[in-house]
């Protein structure tokens, strides 16, 4: 089991993107407060890690990977957030 984190504000609650890095998740809060960071434990073995890892800004690649996960029994997949950024996990 690993912890994943989601920064939330009044404008982005209950989404699918979770970070492997607590401080990266803080960027998506409204005030940076600990109370705006959710933590969730997931079984990392149930996360699809197939290359190429889709880029978060590529809607078609994300949609394709969602379908792959749904058909394969995974609960989510790794997402590339861009150069120098920690990977995220998209949870179904």
C-alpha positions, 0 to 999 in steps of 0.5 A: 500500500502507498499513500497518494495525495490530492490538493482540493479547493472549492473549485476542484473537489472529488477529482481523479488525479492524485499525486505521489508527492504531498507537496506537489498536491499542495499546489492544487489547494486554495490556501496551501493548508494541510486541511485541503490535502486529502490522503488515500491509501492504494494498492500500487500493484493495482495501478497500471504502469504500462509505457508509454505513460500518458501525459496529463494534457493529452485527453485522448491518451488519458481516455484510452488508458481509462478504457484499458484499465476498466477492461483489465481490472486496474483501479488506475494508472500512472500519469506524466505531469511533465518535465521535472514534475512528480508522477500522478495517479489517475484513479477510476 
